Amino acid sequence: MRNIESTRELLADWTKKIPESEIRRLLKNKTKYYLAGGLPGNLPTKVFPKILEELSEYYEEDEKRVINEFQYGMTAGAKGLREVLAERLHTKDKISCISGKQDWEKMLITTGSQQATYLVLDILVNPGDIVITPSPAYLGFVTAVVKIGGTVVTAPTDELGLIPEFVEDTIVKAEKELGKKVKLLYVVSDSDNPKGTTLPYERRKALYDLAEKYNIFILEDEAYKEMQFTERIPPIKSLDKDNEWVIYVSSTSKEAAPLRIGYSLLPEHLHLEAEKSKGYIDLCTPTLTQRVAEIYYAKYIDSYLPEIVQKYKTQKDVAFKALQETFPEGDYTNPTGGFFIWWQAPGEKAYSFDIGKFNQDVLLPNDVLVVPGAAFYPPVGHSYDLETRTIIPLKIIKGGMRIGFSFLKPELLDEGVRKLGELLTKHV
Ligand SMILES: Cc1ncc(COP(=O)(O)O)c(C=O)c1O
């Protein structure tokens, strides 16, 4: 029998460079006050059995119909679901490069939106190519860039998200100093993960102008768009009238978690390449879940969403109030939607205080868990430094943390955030 060490040598290089995701590692800890992973705590639980019942009536005793419709499907997704989503993007999201359900072929269905972002990196990024992300950014994206061989350069953010003038400076200086092309700018326009920030319209427009000016694709990740507590701002994709520069990716995972379906709208030539790449990864997304999603988005979503979103808003209000009343001095966001609040220690402590260690040594023994700031950075990369206005080795806000309010019921959430505040006050 070979031992593990000698087998490890046979593995691909990336397996040695990329660590296990911090969130998957943390998920193994079960704590009473679970403020870590972004698990949806409010789901339309009754609707899915109802849809399955409708489906079973429709298919009852018609074996041929079942065999025809629940086969391997098209790699880019089932027509019915793509029609429903194309219509929704046109009417609800004001995206004009798609004119409604007749443009269904422009939609790409994936197995989770994580697959779509991976496909985009797969078809765009050559070794060393630069991808600009917010600092901090969704870890499932930043680490995937490194896995594919790209170079992450993080750009500064404030309480509204990316700051266009510094994004522009990052583009110019990263290309000059690293000698590679900036290929992609990653943006979560609505209620970013991990900061919960929502980009104002003027910033969306300014980022779109940068994409046009520098010939850079924007990957707009709209995972939290249905989870907004205030009126929606049109996505950056709505500015991309000729479907040229914005790769729009969204997910059913926050409002309909059991389905694991993502959907995207890409510039045509990118769509074809992404579809080709998907074909080599999973052949197609399961047809049964696509059918359930089609019915949910066609008939039910808009009657279920308001109540669900209201529940998340109540949870956010509870967590935010507890934070304000118990936390020590620091900077924090007040999200207008989504699942997360970001808190970071003040001034220099944002870079020196180690929340990872605090999580392990202090929070876990007290039955509390958050995700430490360092998790939202790639294993290697660069940063745009606000003080020197230069590109420097990766600068990590390890004195920051993501507080997830999506999972716990209000009472427990209140207790948990207060406990976190008391422990922080003692240790920061
Ligand atoms: C910003 C963001 N994008 C994408 C994803 C992945 O979504 P999916 O479950 O559709 O793969 C997540 C999941 O947490 C996320 O927070």
The ligand as an SDF file (V2000), in Angstrom:
LIG
                    3D

 16 16  0  0  0  0  0  0  0  0999 V2000
  -21.4270   36.4620   -3.6940 C   0  0  0  0  0  0  0  0  0  0  0  0
  -21.6820   35.0150   -3.9530 C   0  0  0  0  0  0  0  0  0  0  0  0
  -21.6110   34.5580   -5.1940 N   0  0  0  0  0  0  0  0  0  0  0  0
  -21.8370   33.2630   -5.4930 C   0  0  0  0  0  0  0  0  0  0  0  0
  -22.1410   32.3630   -4.5060 C   0  0  0  0  0  0  0  0  0  0  0  0
  -22.3590   30.9110   -4.8820 C   0  0  0  0  0  0  0  0  0  0  0  0
  -23.6840   30.7050   -5.1450 O   0  0  0  0  0  0  0  0  0  0  0  0
  -24.2980   29.3090   -5.6000 P   0  0  0  0  0  0  0  0  0  0  0  0
  -24.8620   28.7040   -4.3740 O   0  0  0  0  0  0  0  0  0  0  0  0
  -25.3380   29.6690   -6.5950 O   0  0  0  0  0  0  0  0  0  0  0  0
  -23.2360   28.4730   -6.1970 O   0  0  0  0  0  0  0  0  0  0  0  0
  -22.2410   32.7810   -3.1850 C   0  0  0  0  0  0  0  0  0  0  0  0
  -22.5440   31.8210   -2.1200 C   0  0  0  0  0  0  0  0  0  0  0  0
  -22.4490   32.0720   -0.9630 O   0  0  0  0  0  0  0  0  0  0  0  0
  -22.0040   34.1480   -2.9030 C   0  0  0  0  0  0  0  0  0  0  0  0
  -22.0660   34.6210   -1.6530 O   0  0  0  0  0  0  0  0  0  0  0  0
  1  2  1  0
  2  3  1  0
  2 15  2  0
  3  4  2  0
  4  5  1  0
  5  6  1  0
  5 12  2  0
  6  7  1  0
  7  8  1  0
  8  9  2  0
  8 10  1  0
  8 11  1  0
 12 13  1  0
 12 15  1  0
 13 14  2  0
 15 16  1  0
M  END
$$$$
